């Protein structure tokens, strides 16, 4: 059944054959995005692939050879280097670009948007480019924004527990191959000796990830902090999205042996007093937030909301100005594809409405 809308928007997806691109295609259909014409683009390696979308066969175009005219909204999931080159080219041809890479996030003239949190930042898009936040930042924002509005967020400490799908298909494949090797050799031997199993050499995650956690994601930045760029994204992006340029924030990013959905242990300090009951009352009204007793990645995988639970008073913060909580969110859906489509929906309503 076709979803083509003759009064709709001309949409292009760059990186359509990738892991996130696949989810984007599905969400465009699930949310019945008002598509007039849909084009899929990728590198020459994937060009010529025929993809099905709502009963239509669409041939993937080589972006290097494609005619970029006539596109209203282009949704990118193709890496920072690709976006640096192609986002301005699409914009010059008249498209609004929604980019899922880190390339444009901290540019002052590029909005960085979580749909539930700061949609008004899309009123003005000077370069016709909008950035999608990092998936870890994304999971926290629907929870932290209403709490910040109510109580005044001043300090944030986060430890992430990030799924291997955040490293792409290669991350998922590494986990699968390592887990299989361990099970074939008797994984219970790891109870007494971490070297008892002969694991395959890591191919994507920095260390063996099956039955392990790896406290290193991204690359060490060269500012002397010894943080990774993944860890700095949470601080810098949170400040921009929440409009809190002085927010004190620290993050330790950890890869875990989970296929999809990130978890975050969050300690948040506020200017005003807040109790767990106060927080739950606010979050019960928050958009796309679900309160649960024990939020887990399996619970979040395939779902659109951020799950939050284990909400309790932070005993390390004097008085009643600190909360501890745990958040889980699907890093491929809300953390990437869904928010990009939601941004496109807002752009369509703000800039293409009749």
N, C-alpha and C positions, 0 to 999 in steps of 0.2 A: 504493500500500500504506500503510495507516494505521499510525502508531506510537503511537496512543493507549493509555495504560496506566491501567486503572480504579483501580489502587492508587497512581497517581502523584501528581504535583504540579500544581496549578492555576497556570499561567504566563501572564503578560501581557508583551508587548513594546511599550513606548512609543517611538515613532519608527520604527515597523516599515517604513515605506516609504522611509526614507532609505538612504544608501549603506552605513553600518554596520549598520543594521537589516536590510537584505537579507542581509548576511553572517551576522548572528545567526540569522535564520530557517534558513539553510542548515546552520549548525553544530548547531543544536538537532536537526535531522534526522540529520545525519551521525554525531553522537555518541549518538544514540538516547536523548536526555534523557527521563527518565520523566515524560512529559506526560500528565496526566489531561484537562485542558481548556486550550486555547490561545486567547488573545485578542490581537488586534493593535489598537493604539490610535495615534492621531496627532492633528494639528491638524484643524480643520474643513476646511481646504483639501484634505486627503487622505482625509477620512472618506468612506465609501461605496465606496472602492476594494476590489475583490475580489482577494485574493491566494491562490495555491495553496500548500498545505503538505501534502506527503505524500499527495496525492490528495484532500485536503479543500479546499473553497472557504471561506475565512474573510473576512468583510467587516470592513474597518477601521472602528473606532468612533471617534467624536469624543470625545476625552478630557474635554472640557468637559461632555458630557452623559452620560458613561458611569457605570454603577453600579460602584463600586470594591470592593464587598464580595465575599468569596469568593476573592480572589487570594492565593495563597501566596507567590509570588516574582514581582516585577515587574522587568524588565530595561529600563533607560532608555538611549536614545541620542538625546537630543532637545535638547541644549544646556543651558548652565548656568542661564539664566533660567527655562527650563521646569522644570528639576529643582528649583530653589529653591522654586518654588510647589508642584509636584506630589509630590515625594518625601515630604514630611511627610504629605500627604493620603492617599497610598497606605499609608504606615506606620500612620497612625491607624486605617485600616480593617483592619489586621492583616497586611499584606504585608511581606515583606522586600524592600527595594529595592536593586538593584545598579545603580549610576549610573556612566555613562561620561563625564560632564562633569567640569569642574574645580571645580564648586560646593562639594563636600563633602570634598575630598581632605585638607585640612589641619585639619579640625575634630578636636579631641582625642577626641571621643566617637564618631567615625566611623572604622572600620577602613579602611585603605588597603592593598589586598592584591594581590600577584602569587601565583598559585596554587601555584607550585613553591617560593616563597621564604618566605612567612609565613602559611600556612594556619591556624596556631593562633590568629592574631589574630581569626578568625571564631568562636572559642568564645563570645565575648561581643559582642553587637551592640546596644548600649544604645538607639540611636534606630531600630533596625531598618533602618538605611541603611548600605550598604557602598560605598566608592568604588573605581573602576577607575583606575589610574594613567594618566598621559600616555603616549602611544605611544613616545616617546623613552626615557623612564625604563623603560618596560616591556621594551624590547629588551635593555637592559643588565642588568637585575636577575638573570635566570637564570644569566648568566655571572659577575657580580660577587659574588653571594651565596656560592657555594661557595668562591671565592677569598678572600673576606673571612673566612669561617669558618676557613679553613686558615692564612691568613697575616696577618690583621688589617688590613683596608683603612683607610687614614688620609687619603688625598688622591686626588682624582679630577679630571681635566681631560678634557673631551669636546668634540669638534667634530662636530656632526650634519650629515648629508646627507639631508634629508627630502624624501620624494616628494610630488608635488602632490596626491595623493589625501588627504593629511593636511589639505588645505584644502577637502575635500568635492568634490562633482561639479563645482562651478564651477572648482576648481583644475585638474582633469583636462581640462575643456573649454578652459580658457585655453591650456594646453600644446598641445593638439591643434590649435586654431585658429592659434596662432602658428607651430607647426612646419609646418603646411600652407602658410601664407603665405610662409614662408622657402623652402620647397622649390619653390613655384610661381615664385618670383622668382630662384631660383638661390642656394641657401644657401652655396655655396662662396665667394661674394663676401664673406662675413663673415670669411674668412681675413685679409683686408687692411684691412677697415673695418667696425667694429661698427655703423655707421649705414647700411650699404649696402642693408639690407633694410627695407622699410616694414612694421613689425609692427603688428598691431592694438593698440589701447590696452589696457593690463592691466585685467582685470576682477576678479581675486581676489588673485593674488600681487602684492606691492608693485611689482615691476618685471617687465619681460619675462623669462620663464622658459625659453623654448625656446632651446637652445644657449647657456645662461647659468646662473649660480648667483646666488642672491639672499641675502645674509647678513642677513636680517631676517624674523623670524616672530613674530607676535603684536603686542603693543603695549609701548612703553617704560613701565616702571614709574616711579612718582613718588617714589622714595626716594633719588634722586641717583646711583644706580649706573650709569645709562644702559644697564642690561640690559633685555631684553624679558621679559615674563611667561613666555614659553615657555622662556627660558634659566633663569629662577629655579625653574621647576617641577622640573628635573632635580635641583638641589641639595636643595630642600626635600622632595621626594617620596622621594629616595634615603635621606635621613636617617631619615624616618619608617618606610619599608619595611624597611630594614636594621637599625633600632633603633640607629642611630649618630648621635645628635643633634649631635655636634660635628664630623661629617665635613666636611672642607674640600673644596669642590667648585665647579667653574666650567665653564660650557658656552657655546659659541657655536653658535647654531642657524642653519642654512643650508638654504634651499629649493633643490632641484636639479631639472633637467628629466627626472625619472623619474616614471612613473605611479604605481607602488606599490612599497613596501618602503623602509624607512629604513636608512641606513648611519651608523655612528658610529666615529670615530677616538678611541680611549680610551687615556689615559695614567693608570695607576693606581699609587699608591705604597702600600707595605705596611709594617707594623711589623717583620715578620720577613723574613729573606732568602728570595727566591723566584727560581727560574730558569724560563725558558720550558718546559723539560722538566717541572719541578715543576707548573707551571700546567696543562700538557696532561694530566698524569696525573690531576689533580683534575677537570678539565673532561670528561675521558673518561667519568667516572662521573656527571656532572651531568644532572639531569632536563631533557629537552627542549632540550638544547644539542648542536649538531653541530660538530665541529672540521673545518675545510676549509682548503685551502691559500690560496685567494683568494676570500673571501666577497664576493658581489655582490648588489645588489637583485634582479636577474632570477632569481638562484638562490633567493632567499628568498620571492619573490612566490608566494602560494598555498600556502605551507608553514607548519607550525605551530611550528617550532623557531627558536631563535636560532642563526645561523651565526657562528662566530668563527674568525678566522685571522690571519695575519701576526703571530703572537705572538712577541715578541722582547724582549730586555732594553732598558729605557729608559735610554739613554746619558746623560740629563740628571739622573738620580738617582744619588747616590753609592752605591757598593757594589752589592748585588744586591737592592735593595728596591723596584725599579720595573719595571713591564712596559708595553709598548706593544702594542696589538692593534686589530683592526678587527672590528666586529660588524654584521650585517645581520639584519633581521627584518621580516616583513610587518606593516605598521602597521594594516591593516584587520582582520587575523585576530588574531594574538596581541596586537597593539598595541591592540585594542579589543574586537572581538566575541568571540573565543575566550576570552580571560581572563574576560570577563563571564560566559560560560556555565560556565566552570570554577569560578568563584566560586559560581554558582548550584548547581552539583553538590555543592560542599562544604557549602553551607548546607543542601541537601536531606539530605545524609548526617548532618550534625551536629544539625539541628533538626527534621527530619521523619522520622527513622529509626524504624521500628516498635519 
